[in-house]
Amino acid sequence: MMLKYISPITLSLVLFLQSCSGNYDSNMSKLDEIYGECDNPANQSRYKYGSKRWESCKARERSQGEKLFDIGGEINDLIKGDRQNVVFQSNVNPYLWGASLEVTKKYPLKIADNQGGYIETDWIYSPDFKNQRCLIKIQVLSTELITSGVSSSFLCEDKNNNTWISDNKNYPDEEKKIVLKILEIAGGLASSNSQK
């Protein structure tokens, strides 16, 4: 019976207000995404810039950090296995890199940076020379399998009064042997991969 006395204007006003409240929430959500909840211009009466409430809001935003799955579609594509639109790029030749790892596998590694193509062993000690230690540095310089695509260097130190001092010597023969061994292994890796 009450419905008989509600005017069409009142009914229209109620429906209009209900529809506006849904748009308001979605619009506020969009503005929060763009500006952040604390800096949303529509929230300025609630979070006045510089107030304690604003500072608390900013601290809460900072503490949430960035979530792994919000970073972008590429990571989600990798996790799901959808790799059609993902491009992989390496700065170094994979055969030279693999060969460099193979040559240094019997030594403890200090650095192995596959993106920069750099390997450095930890100090290597020999039982025959207790007062000398050396390390090997290898740099893969090319994305192609070429003879100038890798270099190596040796750095050795002598122990003098419990202090390690660089011997300031060059080791061209040892460095050349390392490079030749890397090139030999890399060539084998490339040929075995091309036969597959």
C-alpha positions in Angstrom: 0.0 0.0 0.0 2.9 2.4 0.7 4.0 2.1 -2.9 0.9 3.9 -4.1 2.0 7.0 -2.3 5.6 7.1 -3.6 5.9 9.5 -6.4 7.7 8.7 -9.6 10.1 11.6 -8.8 11.0 10.1 -5.4 11.5 6.6 -6.9 13.8 8.1 -9.6 15.8 9.9 -7.0 16.4 6.8 -5.0 17.4 4.8 -8.1 19.8 7.6 -9.1 21.4 7.8 -5.7 22.0 4.0 -5.7 23.6 4.1 -9.1 25.8 7.0 -8.2 27.1 5.3 -5.1 28.4 2.4 -7.2 30.1 4.8 -9.6 31.6 6.7 -6.7 33.3 3.6 -5.3 34.7 2.6 -8.7 35.9 6.1 -9.4 37.6 6.3 -6.0 39.3 3.0 -6.7 40.6 4.3 -10.1 41.9 7.5 -8.5 43.6 5.4 -5.7 45.4 3.4 -8.4 46.6 6.6 -10.1 47.5 8.7 -7.1 47.6 6.3 -4.3 45.1 6.4 -1.4 47.0 9.0 0.5 47.5 11.4 -2.4 44.1 10.9 -4.0 42.8 14.5 -4.6 39.2 13.3 -3.8 40.5 12.3 -0.3 42.1 15.6 0.6 39.6 16.3 3.3 40.5 12.9 4.8 44.3 12.9 4.3 45.5 16.5 4.4 49.1 16.7 3.1 51.6 16.8 5.9 49.1 15.8 8.6 49.7 12.9 11.0 47.0 10.9 9.3 48.6 11.5 5.9 52.0 10.4 7.2 50.5 7.3 8.7 48.8 6.5 5.4 52.1 7.0 3.5 53.9 4.7 6.0 51.3 2.0 5.4 51.6 2.4 1.6 55.4 2.1 1.8 55.3 -1.0 4.1 53.2 -2.9 1.6 55.9 -2.8 -1.0 55.6 -4.2 -4.5 54.2 -7.7 -5.0 55.9 -10.1 -7.4 52.7 -10.8 -9.3 51.9 -7.1 -9.7 55.1 -6.4 -11.5 53.8 -7.3 -14.9 52.5 -9.9 -17.3 55.9 -11.1 -18.4 56.7 -12.7 -15.1 53.3 -14.2 -14.9 53.7 -15.5 -18.5 57.1 -17.1 -17.5 55.6 -18.8 -14.5 52.6 -20.1 -16.4 54.8 -21.2 -19.3 53.4 -18.9 -21.9 56.6 -17.7 -23.5 55.3 -16.7 -26.9 55.7 -13.0 -26.3 58.8 -13.2 -24.0 62.2 -12.4 -25.5 65.3 -13.9 -23.9 68.6 -12.0 -24.5 72.1 -12.9 -23.3 75.1 -10.6 -23.4 77.5 -13.5 -23.8 78.0 -16.5 -26.0 76.5 -19.5 -24.2 79.1 -21.9 -25.5 82.0 -19.7 -24.3 80.2 -19.2 -21.0 79.6 -22.9 -20.5 83.2 -23.7 -21.5 84.5 -21.1 -19.0 82.5 -22.7 -16.2 83.8 -26.2 -17.3 87.4 -25.0 -17.1 87.0 -23.4 -13.7 84.8 -26.1 -12.2 87.6 -27.6 -10.0 88.3 -24.3 -8.4 86.2 -22.4 -5.8 84.4 -19.5 -7.6 84.2 -16.1 -6.0 82.1 -14.5 -8.9 80.2 -16.1 -11.7 78.1 -13.4 -13.5 76.5 -14.9 -16.6 75.0 -11.6 -17.7 78.3 -9.8 -17.7 80.2 -12.9 -18.7 82.7 -12.6 -15.8 84.2 -15.4 -13.7 86.7 -15.0 -10.9 88.0 -17.8 -8.8 88.7 -17.6 -5.2 92.4 -17.8 -4.2 94.0 -21.1 -5.3 96.6 -22.6 -3.1 99.1 -25.4 -4.1 100.6 -27.8 -1.6 103.9 -27.5 -3.4 104.0 -23.7 -3.0 102.7 -22.8 0.4 103.8 -19.2 0.2 102.1 -18.5 -3.1 98.4 -18.1 -4.1 96.8 -17.3 -7.5 93.4 -16.5 -8.9 92.0 -16.7 -12.4 89.8 -14.1 -14.1 87.9 -15.0 -17.2 85.8 -12.5 -19.3 83.5 -13.6 -22.1 83.6 -10.6 -24.5 81.3 -11.6 -27.3 77.8 -13.0 -28.1 79.4 -14.9 -31.0 81.6 -17.9 -30.9 84.9 -16.3 -32.0 88.5 -16.7 -30.9 88.7 -13.2 -29.6 85.4 -13.6 -27.6 87.1 -14.6 -24.4 90.1 -13.5 -22.3 91.7 -14.7 -19.1 94.2 -13.3 -16.7 96.1 -14.6 -13.7 96.9 -12.7 -10.5 99.3 -14.2 -8.1 100.6 -13.2 -4.6 103.5 -14.2 -2.5 103.5 -14.4 1.3 106.1 -12.3 3.0 106.1 -12.0 6.8 102.4 -13.2 7.0 101.4 -10.5 4.4 100.3 -11.4 0.9 101.9 -9.1 -1.7 101.3 -9.2 -5.5 104.2 -10.7 -7.4 103.7 -8.2 -10.2 104.4 -10.9 -12.8 102.6 -11.6 -16.1 101.5 -15.2 -17.0 100.9 -15.1 -20.7 101.5 -18.8 -21.3 99.0 -19.9 -18.6 96.5 -17.3 -19.8 96.8 -18.6 -23.4 96.3 -22.2 -22.3 93.1 -21.3 -20.4 91.7 -19.4 -23.5 92.6 -22.2 -25.8 91.0 -24.8 -23.5 87.8 -22.7 -23.3 87.7 -22.3 -27.1 88.2 -26.1 -27.6 85.4 -26.9 -25.2 83.1 -24.2 -26.6 83.7 -25.6 -30.1 82.7 -29.1 -28.9 79.6 -27.8 -27.3 78.5 -25.9 -30.4 79.1 -28.9 -32.7 77.3 -31.3 -30.4 74.3 -28.9 -30.2 74.2 -28.4 -34.0 73.9 -32.2 -34.5 70.8 -32.5 -32.3 
